[in-house]
Amino acid sequence: MKFAKFFIIPIAAVLFFGCSSSQNSTYGMTYKWNGTGADVQVGEDSYKIHMPTSFPAGNDVFHIINSSSMTHTFKISGNGVESSTPEIPANGSTDLAVTLAPGTYHVICTMLGHADLGMRLDVTVTQGH
């Protein structure tokens, strides 16, 4: 029975904490209306995506900064849209321009296992600014 405690408790902790998403994780990230859409700040670190969870529709530009020591990506999909960045190296950055209509979109890091470890969230794109 002691053997089971040493394995069951750590496995349960990993499943509970490791599979949580970064949902609603703005972490100080904001957006600014650029006249035709939103300039959205995105921060990626160790298994978290930090960004506003709601911003206006239009010609949106995601300014992504990877502040971790590992490679990440950024993919947004939903409502017939699927767009992603190439790999973003540690401490690197890139921009991704996407035209988005109002609705719900899914954001993930496509690196193997990263979404399962928390790099995923849903965002709402709203009508107007």
C-alpha positions, 0 to 999 in steps of 0.5 A: 500500500505504501508503494501505491501512495508514492505513485498515486499522489504525484500522478494525481498532482501532475494531472490536476496541476499540469493539465490546467489551462492558462484560461483567463490568463491576461497577466497584464497583457492588453490590446490596442485598437489600431483603426482596423483591428486590435494589436494584441500583446501575447506573452508565452512562458513555461507552459502558459499563454498570457493574453487578453481573453477578449478583444475586437474583431478585425485585422488583428495583429498578435505581438508574441514574446516568448520569454521562456527558455524553450521554443514555443509556437502560437496557433489560433483557430475557430470560425473557419480560421486556422493560423499559426507562427513558425517556431519562436525560439527562447527569448524570441518574438514574432507577429501574426496578422489574422483577420478575425470575425466575432466568435470564440477561438482556440489558442494553443502552442503546437509544440509536442505536449505543450497544450496538454501542460497548459498552453491553451485557452479560448478567447472571445472576439467581439463585434466593434471596439 
